[in-house]
Amino acid sequence: MKDLTVKQQKELEDDGKPASVPVAETVSPSLARKEAKERDVKKLCLKLTKLLLPFFVVLLLVVLALVEAKRQLEDLLNDHTSLSDEKTELLNQINQIQMNLEDLRMEYTTLSGEKEDIEDELRTLQVAKNKSCADGWEYFSGRCYYFSHDYLNWTASRDSCVTLGGHLAIIETEEEQEDQPDEEDDAVDAENEEDCVVMTWTSKDWDDVLCTGQYKRICESKAAD
C-alpha cells in the first residue's frame, strides 16, 4: 500500500478530492547499502589516485633517466671499443717499427763489419805502398815521389835527386800534375836546354825561370815491386 505525503493529504482536504500526484517509491535497504559502498569505493579510488600520481610521475622520470643512462653507457662502450681498436693498431705499428729498428741495427752491424774490413784492406794497401817507397817518399800510381823542404838551383836539385836514388820528376800526365801537393813552386825536369820551369801550385801551371834560381824540388823514382 502506498502512503500519501502530508502535503498531498493537505491538498485532498482543501479540494475534497484526492490529488493526482506521482507516488514516491521506497528503496530497499540492501540496494541503498550497495550504492553507498560503490560511492565509498569511488572515493577511495580517487584518494589512491591522488596519492599514487606523484609516485607514478617519479617512476616515469626514473625510467626515462635509466633509458638515457643506458644510451650513454652504450655510447661509452662503443667509444671504448673504438679506442681498443685504435690501441691495437698502434701496438701493431709499434711492433712493426721495433722490427724495422732491429733490422736496421743488424744491417748497421753488418755494414760496420764491412767498413772495418775495408779499412783493414786500405791499411794493408797503404803499408804495401809505403814499403814500395823509401822513407820520406810518397807513393802514387806505381812511382815514388820526394818533396824537398830546402831550396836548390836546377843543377843542384838534379844531383840531389840522383843521390837519393831518383831523378827530377818528369810530369807526363795531367793526373800526375793535379796530384802534386799545394805547396810552394817546385823545380821539375822540363828537358829544356835553355830555361828551367817550375810548377805554380795555385794554378797548376808552368812558369819559365832561370836555372840559377833556387826552388824546392820533386824527385821521382820507380816504386819497388
LOLUM-872414 format. One record per residue: x, y, z of N, C-alpha, C in turn. Coordinates in steps of 0.05 Angstrom, whole numbers, plus 32768, in hexadecimal, padded with zeros to 4 digits. Example, Ala and Ser with C-alpha at 12.3 -4.5 7.8 and 13.67 -1.06 7.14 Angstrom:
2
+------+------+------+------+------+------+------+------+------+
:  n.u :  n.v :  n.w : ca.u : ca.v : ca.w :  c.u :  c.v :  c.w :
+------+------+------+------+------+------+------+------+------+
: 8108 : 7F8E : 809C : 80F6 : 7FA6 : 809C : 8108 : 7FBE : 809C :
: 8101 : 7FD3 : 808E : 8111 : 7FEB : 808F : 8102 : 8001 : 809D :
+------+------+------+------+------+------+------+------+------+
END
This chain:
225
+------+------+------+------+------+------+------+------+------+
:  n.u :  n.v :  n.w : ca.u : ca.v : ca.w :  c.u :  c.v :  c.w :
+------+------+------+------+------+------+------+------+------+
: 8011 : 7FE9 : 8000 : 8000 : 8000 : 8000 : 8012 : 8019 : 8000 :
: 800B : 802B : 7FF0 : 801B : 8043 : 7FED : 8010 : 8058 : 7FFF :
: 8023 : 8066 : 800D : 801B : 807B : 8020 : 801D : 8096 : 8013 :
: 800A : 80A9 : 801A : 800A : 80C4 : 8010 : 801A : 80D6 : 8022 :
: 8027 : 80E9 : 8016 : 8036 : 80FC : 8026 : 8024 : 810F : 8034 :
: 802E : 811E : 8047 : 801E : 8131 : 8056 : 8013 : 8147 : 8044 :
: 8024 : 814F : 8031 : 801B : 8165 : 801F : 8004 : 815B : 800E :
: 8006 : 8142 : 8004 : 7FF0 : 8137 : 7FF4 : 7FD7 : 8134 : 8003 :
: 7FD8 : 812C : 801D : 7FC0 : 8129 : 802D : 7FB4 : 8144 : 8032 :
: 7FC5 : 8159 : 8035 : 7FBA : 8174 : 8039 : 7FAC : 817D : 8020 :
: 7FB7 : 8178 : 8009 : 7FAA : 8180 : 7FF0 : 7F8F : 8171 : 7FED :
: 7F8D : 8159 : 7FF5 : 7F74 : 814A : 7FF4 : 7F5F : 8156 : 8007 :
: 7F68 : 815E : 801D : 7F55 : 816A : 8030 : 7F4B : 8185 : 8026 :
: 7F5D : 8194 : 8018 : 7F55 : 81AE : 800D : 7F41 : 81AB : 7FF6 :
: 7F46 : 8198 : 7FE5 : 7F35 : 8194 : 7FCD : 7F1F : 8181 : 7FD2 :
: 7F20 : 8171 : 7FE6 : 7F0C : 815D : 7FEB : 7F0D : 8145 : 7FD8 :
: 7F23 : 8144 : 7FC9 : 7F27 : 812D : 7FB7 : 7F44 : 8125 : 7FB7 :
: 7F4A : 810D : 7FB1 : 7F65 : 8104 : 7FB0 : 7F75 : 8112 : 7F9A :
: 7F8E : 811A : 7FA1 : 7F9F : 8127 : 7F8D : 7FAD : 8113 : 7F7B :
: 7FB1 : 811B : 7F62 : 7FBF : 8109 : 7F4F : 7FDC : 8111 : 7F4F :
: 7FEC : 8103 : 7F60 : 8009 : 8109 : 7F63 : 8019 : 80EF : 7F5F :
: 8032 : 80F2 : 7F57 : 8042 : 80D9 : 7F55 : 8047 : 80CD : 7F70 :
: 8049 : 80B4 : 7F70 : 804D : 80A5 : 7F88 : 806B : 809F : 7F8C :
: 8076 : 80A7 : 7FA3 : 8092 : 80A2 : 7FA9 : 8096 : 8085 : 7FB0 :
: 80AA : 8078 : 7FA3 : 80AF : 805C : 7FA8 : 80C4 : 8059 : 7FBE :
: 80C1 : 8048 : 7FCF : 80D4 : 8043 : 7FE4 : 80EB : 8032 : 7FDA :
: 8104 : 8036 : 7FE4 : 811C : 8027 : 7FDC : 8123 : 8012 : 7FF1 :
: 812B : 7FFA : 7FE8 : 8131 : 7FE5 : 7FFB : 814B : 7FEA : 8009 :
: 814F : 7FE2 : 8021 : 8167 : 7FE7 : 8030 : 8180 : 7FDB : 8023 :
: 817E : 7FC4 : 8017 : 8195 : 7FB7 : 800B : 81A0 : 7FC7 : 7FF3 :
: 818D : 7FD1 : 7FE3 : 8195 : 7FE1 : 7FCC : 81A3 : 7FFB : 7FD5 :
: 8198 : 8007 : 7FEA : 81A4 : 8020 : 7FF4 : 81C0 : 801B : 7FFE :
: 81C4 : 8004 : 800D : 81DF : 7FFE : 8016 : 81F2 : 7FF9 : 7FFF :
: 81E9 : 7FEC : 7FEA : 81F9 : 7FE7 : 7FD2 : 8202 : 8001 : 7FC6 :
: 81EF : 8013 : 7FC3 : 81F6 : 802D : 7FB6 : 8209 : 803C : 7FC8 :
: 8205 : 803B : 7FE2 : 8217 : 8049 : 7FF4 : 8233 : 803D : 7FF3 :
: 8235 : 8023 : 7FF0 : 824F : 8016 : 7FEF : 825D : 801E : 7FD5 :
: 824E : 801F : 7FBF : 825A : 8027 : 7FA5 : 8265 : 8044 : 7FA7 :
: 8255 : 8055 : 7FB5 : 825F : 8070 : 7FB8 : 8278 : 8071 : 7FC9 :
: 8279 : 8060 : 7FDE : 8291 : 8060 : 7FEE : 82A9 : 8055 : 7FDF :
: 82A5 : 8041 : 7FCD : 82BA : 8036 : 7FBD : 82C5 : 804B : 7FAA :
: 82B2 : 805B : 7F9E : 82BB : 8070 : 7F8B : 82CB : 8085 : 7F9A :
: 82C3 : 808C : 7FB2 : 82D2 : 80A0 : 7FC1 : 82EE : 8095 : 7FC8 :
: 82EE : 807C : 7FCF : 8308 : 8070 : 7FD6 : 831B : 806F : 7FBE :
: 830F : 8068 : 7FA7 : 8320 : 8067 : 7F8E : 832A : 8083 : 7F88 :
: 8319 : 8097 : 7F8B : 8322 : 80B2 : 7F86 : 8339 : 80BA : 7F98 :
: 8336 : 80B3 : 7FB2 : 834C : 80B9 : 7FC5 : 8366 : 80AB : 7FBE :
: 8363 : 8091 : 7FB7 : 837B : 8082 : 7FAF : 8388 : 808E : 7F96 :
: 8377 : 8096 : 7F83 : 8382 : 80A2 : 7F6B : 8391 : 80BC : 7F72 :
: 8387 : 80CC : 7F83 : 8394 : 80E5 : 7F8B : 83AE : 80DF : 7F9A :
: 83AE : 80C9 : 7FAA : 83C6 : 80C1 : 7FB9 : 83DB : 80B5 : 7FA7 :
: 83D3 : 80A4 : 7F93 : 83E5 : 8096 : 7F83 : 83EF : 80A5 : 7F6B :
: 83E1 : 80BB : 7F63 : 83E9 : 80CA : 7F4C : 8405 : 80D4 : 7F4E :
: 840E : 80E1 : 7F64 : 842A : 80EA : 7F65 : 843E : 80D3 : 7F63 :
: 8436 : 80BC : 7F6F : 8448 : 80A5 : 7F6D : 844C : 809C : 7F50 :
: 8435 : 809B : 7F41 : 8437 : 8093 : 7F25 : 8448 : 80A7 : 7F15 :
: 8445 : 80C1 : 7F1C : 8455 : 80D5 : 7F0E : 8473 : 80D1 : 7F13 :
: 8479 : 80CD : 7F2D : 8495 : 80C8 : 7F34 : 849F : 80AF : 7F27 :
: 848F : 809A : 7F26 : 8497 : 8080 : 7F1A : 849C : 8085 : 7EFC :
: 848B : 8095 : 7EEF : 848F : 809A : 7ED3 : 84A9 : 80A9 : 7ECE :
: 84AF : 80BC : 7EDF : 84C8 : 80CB : 7EDD : 84E0 : 80B9 : 7EE1 :
: 84DE : 80A6 : 7EF4 : 84F3 : 8093 : 7EF9 : 84F8 : 8081 : 7EE1 :
: 84E1 : 8078 : 7ED5 : 84E3 : 8067 : 7EBD : 84F1 : 8076 : 7EA6 :
: 84E9 : 808F : 7EA2 : 84F5 : 809F : 7E8D : 8513 : 80A3 : 7E92 :
: 851A : 80A8 : 7EAC : 8536 : 80AB : 7EB3 : 8546 : 8092 : 7EAE :
: 853A : 807B : 7EB4 : 8547 : 8061 : 7EAF : 854B : 805D : 7E91 :
: 8537 : 8064 : 7E81 : 853A : 8061 : 7E64 : 8551 : 8072 : 7E5A :
: 8553 : 808B : 7E63 : 8568 : 809D : 7E5B : 8583 : 8093 : 7E65 :
: 8584 : 8089 : 7E7D : 859D : 807D : 7E88 : 85A6 : 8065 : 7E77 :
: 8592 : 8055 : 7E6F : 8599 : 803E : 7E5E : 85A4 : 8046 : 7E43 :
: 8598 : 805B : 7E38 : 85A2 : 8065 : 7E1E : 85BF : 8070 : 7E21 :
: 85C4 : 807F : 7E36 : 85DE : 808A : 7E3B : 85F2 : 8073 : 7E40 :
: 85EA : 805E : 7E4E : 85FB : 8047 : 7E53 : 8602 : 803A : 7E39 :
: 85EE : 8037 : 7E27 : 85F4 : 802B : 7E0D : 8607 : 803C : 7DFD :
: 8604 : 8056 : 7DFE : 8617 : 8068 : 7DF1 : 8633 : 8064 : 7DFC :
: 8635 : 8063 : 7E16 : 864F : 805F : 7E23 : 865C : 8044 : 7E1A :
: 864B : 802F : 7E19 : 8655 : 8015 : 7E11 : 865F : 8016 : 7DF4 :
: 8650 : 8025 : 7DE3 : 8658 : 8027 : 7DC7 : 8673 : 8037 : 7DC5 :
: 8675 : 804C : 7DD5 : 868E : 805C : 7DD6 : 86A5 : 804A : 7DE0 :
: 869F : 803B : 7DF4 : 86B4 : 8029 : 7E00 : 86BD : 8015 : 7DEB :
: 86A9 : 800A : 7DDC : 86B0 : 7FF7 : 7DC7 : 86C1 : 8004 : 7DB1 :
: 86BA : 801D : 7DAA : 86C9 : 802B : 7D96 : 86E5 : 8031 : 7DA0 :
: 86E8 : 803A : 7DB9 : 8702 : 803F : 7DC4 : 8713 : 8025 : 7DC6 :
: 8706 : 800F : 7DCC : 8714 : 7FF6 : 7DCE : 871F : 7FEE : 7DB3 :
: 870F : 7FF3 : 7D9E : 8718 : 7FED : 7D83 : 8730 : 7FFF : 7D7B :
: 872E : 8019 : 7D82 : 8744 : 802B : 7D7D : 875D : 8023 : 7D8C :
: 8759 : 801B : 7DA5 : 8770 : 8012 : 7DB5 : 877D : 7FF9 : 7DA9 :
: 876D : 7FE7 : 7D9F : 8778 : 7FCF : 7D92 : 8787 : 7FD7 : 7D79 :
: 877C : 7FEA : 7D6A : 878A : 7FF2 : 7D52 : 87A5 : 8000 : 7D58 :
: 87A5 : 8011 : 7D6D : 87BD : 801E : 7D76 : 87D2 : 800A : 7D7F :
: 87C9 : 7FF6 : 7D8E : 87DC : 7FE1 : 7D98 : 87E8 : 7FD2 : 7D80 :
: 87D7 : 7FCD : 7D6C : 87E1 : 7FBF : 7D54 : 87F6 : 7FD0 : 7D46 :
: 87F1 : 7FEA : 7D44 : 8804 : 7FFC : 7D37 : 881E : 7FFE : 7D47 :
: 881B : 7FFF : 7D62 : 8833 : 7FFF : 7D73 : 8844 : 7FE6 : 7D6F :
: 8836 : 7FCF : 7D6E : 8844 : 7FB6 : 7D6A : 8853 : 7FB6 : 7D4F :
: 8845 : 7FC1 : 7D3A : 8851 : 7FC2 : 7D20 : 886A : 7FD4 : 7D20 :
: 8867 : 7FEB : 7D2E : 887E : 7FFE : 7D30 : 8895 : 7FF0 : 7D3E :
: 888F : 7FE2 : 7D54 : 88A4 : 7FD4 : 7D63 : 88B2 : 7FBF : 7D51 :
: 88A2 : 7FB1 : 7D41 : 88AE : 7F9D : 7D2F : 88C0 : 7FAB : 7D1A :
: 88B6 : 7FC1 : 7D0F : 88C6 : 7FD0 : 7CFC : 88E0 : 7FDA : 7D09 :
: 88DD : 7FE4 : 7D22 : 88F5 : 7FEE : 7D30 : 8909 : 7FD8 : 7D34 :
: 88FF : 7FC0 : 7D3B : 8911 : 7FA9 : 7D3F : 891F : 7FA2 : 7D25 :
: 8910 : 7FA3 : 7D0F : 891C : 7F9D : 7CF5 : 8932 : 7FB2 : 7CEE :
: 892C : 7FCC : 7CF5 : 8940 : 7FE0 : 7CF0 : 8959 : 7FDC : 7D01 :
: 8954 : 7FD4 : 7D1A : 896B : 7FCF : 7D2B : 897D : 7FB8 : 7D20 :
: 896F : 7FA3 : 7D16 : 897F : 7F8D : 7D0B : 898D : 7F96 : 7CF2 :
: 8980 : 7FA6 : 7CE1 : 898C : 7FB0 : 7CC9 : 89A4 : 7FC2 : 7CD0 :
: 89A0 : 7FD3 : 7CE5 : 89B6 : 7FE5 : 7CED : 89CE : 7FD4 : 7CF7 :
: 89C8 : 7FBF : 7D06 : 89DE : 7FAE : 7D10 : 89EC : 7FA1 : 7CF8 :
: 89DD : 7F98 : 7CE4 : 89EA : 7F8C : 7CCD : 89FB : 7FA0 : 7CBE :
: 89EF : 7FB8 : 7CBA : 89FE : 7FCD : 7CAB : 8A17 : 7FD6 : 7CBB :
: 8A14 : 7FD7 : 7CD6 : 8A2B : 7FDE : 7CE6 : 8A42 : 7FCA : 7CE3 :
: 8A3A : 7FB0 : 7CE2 : 8A4E : 7F9B : 7CDE : 8A5B : 7F9E : 7CC3 :
: 8A4B : 7FA3 : 7CAE : 8A56 : 7FA7 : 7C93 : 8A68 : 7FBF : 7C92 :
: 8A60 : 7FD5 : 7CA0 : 8A71 : 7FED : 7CA1 : 8A8C : 7FE7 : 7CAE :
: 8A8B : 7FD8 : 7CC4 : 8AA4 : 7FD1 : 7CD1 : 8AB6 : 7FC0 : 7CBE :
: 8AA9 : 7FAD : 7CB0 : 8AB8 : 7F9D : 7C9D : 8AC5 : 7FAE : 7C87 :
: 8AB6 : 7FC1 : 7C7D : 8AC0 : 7FD3 : 7C68 : 8AD7 : 7FE4 : 7C73 :
: 8AD4 : 7FEE : 7C8C : 8AE9 : 7FFE : 7C98 : 8B02 : 7FED : 7C9C :
: 8AFE : 7FD4 : 7CA4 : 8B16 : 7FC2 : 7CA7 : 8B24 : 7FBE : 7C8C :
: 8B14 : 7FBA : 7C77 : 8B20 : 7FB7 : 7C5C : 8B2F : 7FD0 : 7C54 :
: 8B22 : 7FE7 : 7C59 : 8B2F : 8001 : 7C52 : 8B4A : 8004 : 7C62 :
: 8B49 : 7FFD : 7C7B : 8B62 : 7FFF : 7C8B : 8B77 : 7FEC : 7C80 :
: 8B6E : 7FD4 : 7C78 : 8B81 : 7FC0 : 7C6D : 8B8D : 7FCB : 7C53 :
: 8B7B : 7FD7 : 7C42 : 8B85 : 7FE2 : 7C29 : 8B98 : 7FF9 : 7C2E :
: 8B91 : 800A : 7C42 : 8BA2 : 8021 : 7C48 : 8BBD : 8018 : 7C52 :
: 8BBD : 8003 : 7C63 : 8BD6 : 7FF8 : 7C6D : 8BE7 : 7FEE : 7C55 :
: 8BD9 : 7FE0 : 7C43 : 8BE7 : 7FD5 : 7C2C : 8BF2 : 7FEB : 7C1B :
: 8BE3 : 8001 : 7C18 : 8BED : 8018 : 7C08 : 8C05 : 8024 : 7C16 :
: 8C02 : 8028 : 7C30 : 8C18 : 8034 : 7C3F : 8C32 : 8023 : 7C3D :
: 8C2E : 8009 : 7C3D : 8C45 : 7FF7 : 7C3A : 8C51 : 7FF9 : 7C1E :
: 8C41 : 8002 : 7C0B : 8C4B : 8004 : 7BEF : 8C5D : 801C : 7BEC :
: 8C5B : 8030 : 7BFE : 8C6B : 8048 : 7BFC : 8C7D : 804B : 7C14 :
: 8C93 : 8058 : 7C11 : 8CA6 : 805D : 7C27 : 8C9A : 8071 : 7C3B :
: 8CA5 : 8072 : 7C52 : 8C9C : 8084 : 7C67 : 8C9D : 80A1 : 7C5D :
: 8C87 : 80B0 : 7C61 : 8C86 : 80CB : 7C58 : 8C7B : 80CF : 7C3C :
: 8C77 : 80B9 : 7C2E : 8C6C : 80BA : 7C13 : 8C4E : 80B2 : 7C14 :
: 8C3F : 80BC : 7C01 : 8C22 : 80B6 : 7C00 : 8C1B : 80A7 : 7BE7 :
: 8C09 : 8094 : 7BEA : 8C01 : 8082 : 7BD4 : 8BEA : 808F : 7BC4 :
: 8BEC : 808C : 7BA9 : 8BD6 : 8094 : 7B98 : 8BD8 : 8086 : 7B7D :
: 8BC4 : 8076 : 7B77 : 8BC1 : 806A : 7B5C : 8BDB : 805B : 7B53 :
: 8BE5 : 804B : 7B66 : 8BFC : 803A : 7B5F : 8C17 : 8048 : 7B60 :
: 8C17 : 8061 : 7B69 : 8C31 : 806F : 7B6B : 8C33 : 807D : 7B86 :
: 8C4B : 8083 : 7B8E : 8C50 : 8091 : 7BA8 : 8C5A : 80AD : 7BA3 :
: 8C50 : 80BF : 7BB4 : 8C57 : 80DC : 7BB1 : 8C62 : 80E6 : 7BCC :
: 8C77 : 80F7 : 7BC9 : 8C83 : 8104 : 7BE0 : 8C80 : 8122 : 7BDD :
: 8C74 : 812F : 7BF1 : 8C6F : 814C : 7BF1 : 8C82 : 8159 : 7C06 :
: 8C94 : 8169 : 7BFB : 8CA9 : 8174 : 7C0C : 8C9E : 818C : 7C1C :
: 8CAD : 8193 : 7C32 : 8CA6 : 81AA : 7C42 : 8CBB : 81C0 : 7C3F :
: 8CD2 : 81B9 : 7C33 : 8CE7 : 81CD : 7C30 : 8CE6 : 81D8 : 7C13 :
: 8CF7 : 81EC : 7C0D : 8CF6 : 81F9 : 7BF3 : 8D11 : 81F5 : 7BE5 :
: 8D10 : 81ED : 7BCC : 8D29 : 81EA : 7BBC : 8D23 : 81F3 : 7B9F :
: 8D39 : 81F9 : 7B90 : 8D35 : 81FF : 7B74 : 8D30 : 81E6 : 7B64 :
: 8D2D : 81E8 : 7B4A : 8D25 : 81D1 : 7B3A : 8D3B : 81BC : 7B3A :
: 8D54 : 81C4 : 7B37 : 8D6A : 81B0 : 7B36 : 8D6D : 81A2 : 7B51 :
: 8D6C : 81B1 : 7B67 : 8D6F : 81A4 : 7B81 : 8D56 : 8193 : 7B87 :
: 8D3F : 819B : 7B7E : 8D27 : 818B : 7B83 : 8D29 : 8170 : 7B74 :
: 8D33 : 8171 : 7B5B : 8D37 : 8158 : 7B4C : 8D4A : 8146 : 7B5A :
: 8D61 : 8151 : 7B63 : 8D75 : 8140 : 7B70 : 8D6A : 8134 : 7B8A :
: 8D5A : 8144 : 7B98 : 8D4F : 813B : 7BB2 : 8D3C : 8123 : 7BAD :
: 8D2B : 8125 : 7B98 : 8D19 : 810F : 7B92 : 8D28 : 80F6 : 7B8B :
: 8D3D : 80F9 : 7B7B : 8D4D : 80E2 : 7B73 : 8D5A : 80D5 : 7B8C :
: 8D64 : 80E6 : 7B9E : 8D70 : 80DB : 7BB7 : 8D5B : 80CB : 7BC7 :
: 8D42 : 80D4 : 7BC6 : 8D2D : 80C6 : 7BD5 : 8D23 : 80AD : 7BC7 :
: 8D2D : 80A8 : 7BAF : 8D25 : 8090 : 7BA0 : 8D0F : 8095 : 7B8C :
: 8D0C : 80AF : 7B83 : 8CF7 : 80B4 : 7B70 : 8D00 : 80CA : 7B5D :
: 8CED : 80DA : 7B54 : 8CF3 : 80F0 : 7B41 : 8CDE : 8105 : 7B45 :
: 8CE3 : 811D : 7B3A : 8CCE : 8131 : 7B3B : 8CB4 : 8126 : 7B2E :
: 8C9E : 812C : 7B3B : 8C84 : 8121 : 7B31 : 8C7E : 812B : 7B15 :
: 8C75 : 8118 : 7B04 : 8C6C : 811F : 7AE9 : 8C4E : 811B : 7AE9 :
: 8C40 : 8131 : 7AE6 : 8C22 : 8131 : 7AE6 : 8C19 : 812A : 7ACA :
: 8C0E : 8113 : 7AC6 : 8C06 : 810A : 7AAC : 8BE7 : 810A : 7AA8 :
: 8BD8 : 810A : 7ABD : 8BBB : 8108 : 7ABB : 8BAE : 811F : 7ACC :
: 8B96 : 8126 : 7AC4 : 8B87 : 813A : 7AD3 : 8B81 : 8130 : 7AEF :
: 8B7C : 8115 : 7AF2 : 8B76 : 810A : 7B0C : 8B8E : 810D : 7B1F :
: 8BA7 : 8109 : 7B15 : 8BBE : 810E : 7B25 : 8BC0 : 812B : 7B2E :
: 8BBA : 813D : 7B1B : 8BBC : 8159 : 7B21 : 8BA8 : 8161 : 7B36 :
: 8B90 : 8158 : 7B34 : 8B7B : 815F : 7B47 : 8B80 : 8153 : 7B63 :
: 8B8F : 813D : 7B64 : 8B93 : 812F : 7B7D : 8BA9 : 813B : 7B8E :
: 8BB8 : 814E : 7B83 : 8BCE : 815A : 7B92 : 8BC3 : 816B : 7BA9 :
: 8BD0 : 816B : 7BC0 : 8BC6 : 817A : 7BD8 : 8BC6 : 8198 : 7BD4 :
: 8BB3 : 81A6 : 7BE2 : 8BB1 : 81C3 : 7BE0 : 8BC6 : 81D0 : 7BF2 :
: 8BDE : 81D2 : 7BE9 : 8BF3 : 81DF : 7BF9 : 8BFF : 81F5 : 7BE8 :
: 8C18 : 81FB : 7BED : 8C25 : 8210 : 7BDD : 8C2D : 8205 : 7BC2 :
: 8C36 : 8216 : 7BB0 : 8C3E : 820D : 7B95 : 8C56 : 81FA : 7B97 :
: 8C55 : 81E4 : 7B88 : 8C69 : 81D0 : 7B88 : 8C76 : 81CE : 7B6D :
: 8C90 : 81C8 : 7B6D : 8C9F : 81C4 : 7B54 : 8C9A : 81A8 : 7B4A :
: 8C95 : 81A4 : 7B31 : 8C92 : 818A : 7B25 : 8CA2 : 818A : 7B0B :
: 8CA7 : 8172 : 7B00 : 8CB7 : 816F : 7AE8 : 8CA5 : 8174 : 7ACF :
: 8CAA : 818B : 7AC2 : 8C9A : 8192 : 7AAA : 8CA9 : 818B : 7A91 :
: 8CC1 : 8180 : 7A93 : 8CD2 : 8178 : 7A7C : 8CD5 : 8190 : 7A69 :
: 8CDA : 81A6 : 7A75 : 8CDE : 81BF : 7A65 : 8CFB : 81C7 : 7A68 :
: 8D09 : 81CB : 7A51 : 8D26 : 81D1 : 7A52 : 8D2C : 81ED : 7A5B :
: 8D19 : 8200 : 7A56 : 8D1F : 821B : 7A5B : 8D14 : 8224 : 7A76 :
: 8CFA : 821F : 7A7B : 8CEC : 8229 : 7A93 : 8CE4 : 8211 : 7AA4 :
: 8CDE : 8218 : 7ABD : 8CD2 : 8204 : 7ACF : 8CB5 : 820D : 7AD5 :
: 8CA6 : 81FA : 7ADE : 8C89 : 8200 : 7AE4 : 8C83 : 81F7 : 7B01 :
: 8C6F : 8205 : 7B0C : 8C64 : 81FD : 7B26 : 8C46 : 81FC : 7B23 :
: 8C3A : 81EC : 7B34 : 8C1D : 81EA : 7B34 : 8C12 : 81FB : 7B4B :
: 8BFF : 820C : 7B43 : 8BF1 : 821D : 7B58 : 8BDA : 820D : 7B63 :
: 8BD9 : 820B : 7B7D : 8BC5 : 81F9 : 7B8A : 8BAA : 8206 : 7B8C :
: 8BA8 : 8220 : 7B89 : 8B8E : 822D : 7B8A : 8B7D : 8227 : 7B72 :
: 8B8B : 8227 : 7B5A : 8B7C : 8223 : 7B41 : 8B84 : 8209 : 7B33 :
: 8B98 : 81FB : 7B3E : 8BA3 : 81E2 : 7B31 : 8BAD : 81E8 : 7B15 :
: 8BB8 : 8200 : 7B11 : 8BC3 : 8207 : 7AF7 : 8BE2 : 8207 : 7AF8 :
: 8BEE : 820A : 7AE1 : 8C0B : 820A : 7ADE : 8C15 : 8227 : 7ADA :
: 8C2C : 822D : 7AE7 : 8C39 : 8247 : 7AE3 : 8C56 : 8242 : 7ADC :
: 8C5F : 8251 : 7AC7 : 8C7B : 8250 : 7AC0 : 8C8B : 8261 : 7AD5 :
: 8CA1 : 8256 : 7ADE : 8CB2 : 8264 : 7AF1 : 8CCF : 825F : 7AEA :
: 8CE1 : 826F : 7AF5 : 8CFE : 826A : 7AF1 : 8D07 : 8252 : 7B00 :
: 8D18 : 8242 : 7AF4 : 8D21 : 822A : 7B01 : 8D32 : 822F : 7B19 :
: 8D3B : 8248 : 7B1C : 8D4B : 824E : 7B34 : 8D3A : 8255 : 7B4C :
: 8D1F : 8258 : 7B48 : 8D0D : 825E : 7B5E : 8D0B : 8246 : 7B70 :
: 8D06 : 824B : 7B89 : 8D04 : 8236 : 7B9D : 8CE6 : 8231 : 7BA4 :
: 8CDF : 8218 : 7BA3 : 8CC3 : 8210 : 7BA8 : 8CC4 : 81F4 : 7BB7 :
: 8CAD : 81EE : 7BC2 : 8CAA : 81D2 : 7BCC : 8CA8 : 81C0 : 7BB4 :
: 8CAD : 81A6 : 7BB8 : 8CAE : 8193 : 7BA2 : 8C9D : 817B : 7BA7 :
: 8C96 : 816D : 7B92 : 8C87 : 8154 : 7B93 : 8C98 : 813F : 7B86 :
: 8CA0 : 812B : 7B96 : 8CAF : 8114 : 7B8B : 8C9C : 80FD : 7B85 :
: 8CA3 : 80ED : 7B71 : 8C92 : 80D7 : 7B69 : 8CA3 : 80BE : 7B66 :
: 8C97 : 80A7 : 7B6E : 8CA4 : 808D : 7B69 : 8C8F : 8078 : 7B66 :
: 8C96 : 8061 : 7B5B : 8C83 : 804C : 7B57 : 8C7F : 803D : 7B71 :
: 8C65 : 8037 : 7B77 : 8C5F : 8028 : 7B8F : 8C69 : 800C : 7B8E :
: 8C71 : 8001 : 7BA5 : 8C7B : 7FE5 : 7BA6 : 8C63 : 7FD3 : 7BA3 :
: 8C68 : 7FBC : 7B95 : 8C53 : 7FA8 : 7B91 : 8C4D : 7F98 : 7BAA :
+------+------+------+------+------+------+------+------+------+
END
